């Protein structure tokens, strides 16, 4: 019920009947009415032109107009305003024609109580207002649907497409006429269990996942979809998002990580073998040097001086060769790629590839040898940086490395749009995609923090391998 009065325009040339209607409406206890009366078509149209009329009570036979032509004049002048016809003749045919032409009701004078008339007026006005609000809402929904950047489809209970927006037509490379009436299983490349998944969604009201489609250039692409039930009336809203480029990027990152691991493992193995060979050779030279020194010290004093000089020269050469091997071994050890160097290279490659500034600072000691933490931190950093790039709002990233209580700690802070509180605590957050699994696999843990205007910080820690190794010692 509205707070303001219902403004009624009464066009009636019978003053007694007009007075009875006015008194009946004024006596109503539930609704307030503002009644404006006139007895001619012309004056009624003039009042109507001023606006602020909610309903028209119309007598068809006026001094300057008669019959349905009276109704038609008012209906053309204000088609959005409901009209109730008041007639002195109980003629069903007239009522049918009037309602068919757009009248809301036809009442016979003298056969309706004033209280009932008030309720009829209130019902018609409220219904008219609700219909107007519904039309405005539908236009708003339609505008959002048509101009949305994401591809959207409206489907029925059988997953048959009823409508599609421009983005869906472009994504699926089909005109609207071909999309309408087609099944989702015909439009998308779905899995064999699609019918069961659809029936499960109808029962539970939740369906999201991934599928494939054939894009405009004839290649198969990847997309993510979600379905919202009864979004517009009884129609279900399907939102499609093309993730082909993201999938390919993830595959390239995964392949690059695997190649990097293989190359690093191969290089490490080669260096280990070379280092081992040089050490063995260096040990052999030292033993030979010691043997030669012993021979020289035990040699008789009458040994030929020329022979002694040759022995001393050989001994000097062995010593120089041994020192050279020691230096080469140290250089080979120093040339190994440390964990921090590998991570810095990764950050530089990411900055070059995406244009997002990425700076890495470390408090860890950069020493080679043993099992490198890079084998654990590198794939985690790669996926975390990829998630920041996918979010798309960051322009700078800072990566900090340190050790706390024997644990390796890595913090990745960006200046992008801060996540909501629900996103920060949601284990399925896009910022944790692929990261949480790797961290937990290495026995670590992580947190996600954010503040308005300060971006988001991913903090993770892994147990130290040296500490794990020490626990294994008896």
Secondary structure, 3 states (H helix, E strand, C coil): CCCCCEEEEEECCCHHHHHHHHHHHHCCCCCCEEEEEECCHHHHHHHHHCCCCCEEEEECCECCECCHHHHHHHHHHCCCCEEEEEECCCCHHHHHHHHHHCCCEEEECCCCCHHHHHHHHHHHHHHHHHHHHHHHHHHHHHHHHHHCCCEEEEECCCCEEEEECHHHHHHHCCCHHHHCCCEHHHHCECCCCHHHHHHHHHHHCCEEEEEEEECCCCCEEEEEEEEEEEEECCEEEEEEEECHHHHHHHHHHHHHHHHHHHHHHHHHHHHHHHHHHHHHHHHHHHHHHHHHHHHHHHCCCCCCHHHHHHHHHHHHHHHHHHHHHHHHHHHHHHCCCCHHHHHHHHHHHHHHHHCCEEEEEECCCCCCCCCCCHHHHHHHHHHHHHHHHHHCCCCEEEEEEEEECCEEEEEEEECCCCCCHHHHHCCCCHHHCCHHHHHHHCCCEEEEEECCCCCEEEEEEEECHHHHHHHHCC
